[in-house]
Amino acid sequence: MNLNEYARESHADNMQWWIGLDGKKMQRNKGELLMHMVSEIAECMEGERKDLMDDKLPTRSMAEVELADTLIRIFDYAGAHGYDLEGAYQEKRAFNKVRADHKIEARLAAGGKKW
């Protein structure tokens, strides 16, 4: 599967969160949805910081489960908005391979990205 297929699948899996209690399709707040993604990353950080196992999937580390939750939220969002994640991902990877500011000499220069 490609990223767009994951997005369609995740959005279909999460349709209950796009339907109001009155049974009608809702407009979801983009900022709120993006912050849900951020909160999953924060939970991943906590799992890494404390070396925790997940409480719902106890055979998995909390970090990997929270990263999976982040992907689900990203895919759901992209699926809802019809974003072409696969195309953007491939184009961004190609761009990053030739970025001047990612080269060692640029990173070592004054004001360069150290990490």
Contacts in CASP RR format, 6 or more apart in sequence:
PFRMAT RR
TARGET T0000
AUTHOR 0000-0000-0000
METHOD contacts of the structure
MODEL  1
MNLNEYARESHADNMQWWIGLDGKKMQRNKGELLMHMVSEIAECMEGERK
DLMDDKLPTRSMAEVELADTLIRIFDYAGAHGYDLEGAYQEKRAFNKVRA
DHKIEARLAAGGKKW
1 9 0 8 1.000
2 86 0 8 1.000
3 75 0 8 1.000
3 78 0 8 1.000
3 85 0 8 1.000
3 86 0 8 1.000
3 87 0 8 1.000
3 89 0 8 1.000
4 78 0 8 1.000
4 79 0 8 1.000
4 84 0 8 1.000
4 85 0 8 1.000
4 86 0 8 1.000
4 87 0 8 1.000
6 71 0 8 1.000
6 75 0 8 1.000
6 85 0 8 1.000
7 75 0 8 1.000
7 76 0 8 1.000
7 78 0 8 1.000
7 79 0 8 1.000
7 82 0 8 1.000
7 83 0 8 1.000
7 85 0 8 1.000
8 79 0 8 1.000
9 75 0 8 1.000
10 71 0 8 1.000
10 72 0 8 1.000
10 75 0 8 1.000
10 76 0 8 1.000
10 79 0 8 1.000
11 18 0 8 1.000
11 75 0 8 1.000
11 76 0 8 1.000
11 78 0 8 1.000
11 79 0 8 1.000
11 80 0 8 1.000
13 72 0 8 1.000
13 76 0 8 1.000
14 72 0 8 1.000
14 76 0 8 1.000
17 28 0 8 1.000
17 76 0 8 1.000
18 25 0 8 1.000
18 26 0 8 1.000
18 28 0 8 1.000
18 80 0 8 1.000
19 25 0 8 1.000
19 26 0 8 1.000
20 26 0 8 1.000
28 80 0 8 1.000
30 77 0 8 1.000
33 73 0 8 1.000
33 77 0 8 1.000
34 77 0 8 1.000
36 73 0 8 1.000
37 70 0 8 1.000
37 73 0 8 1.000
37 74 0 8 1.000
37 77 0 8 1.000
40 66 0 8 1.000
40 67 0 8 1.000
40 69 0 8 1.000
40 70 0 8 1.000
40 73 0 8 1.000
41 66 0 8 1.000
41 70 0 8 1.000
43 62 0 8 1.000
43 66 0 8 1.000
43 69 0 8 1.000
44 62 0 8 1.000
44 63 0 8 1.000
44 66 0 8 1.000
44 67 0 8 1.000
44 70 0 8 1.000
46 52 0 8 1.000
46 62 0 8 1.000
47 61 0 8 1.000
47 62 0 8 1.000
47 63 0 8 1.000
47 66 0 8 1.000
48 62 0 8 1.000
48 63 0 8 1.000
50 62 0 8 1.000
51 61 0 8 1.000
52 61 0 8 1.000
52 62 0 8 1.000
52 63 0 8 1.000
53 59 0 8 1.000
53 60 0 8 1.000
53 61 0 8 1.000
53 62 0 8 1.000
54 60 0 8 1.000
54 61 0 8 1.000
54 62 0 8 1.000
54 64 0 8 1.000
54 65 0 8 1.000
54 66 0 8 1.000
55 62 0 8 1.000
56 65 0 8 1.000
57 65 0 8 1.000
74 85 0 8 1.000
75 85 0 8 1.000
77 83 0 8 1.000
78 85 0 8 1.000
96 102 0 8 1.000
100 106 0 8 1.000
101 107 0 8 1.000
101 112 0 8 1.000
101 113 0 8 1.000
102 113 0 8 1.000
106 112 0 8 1.000
106 113 0 8 1.000
107 113 0 8 1.000
107 114 0 8 1.000
END
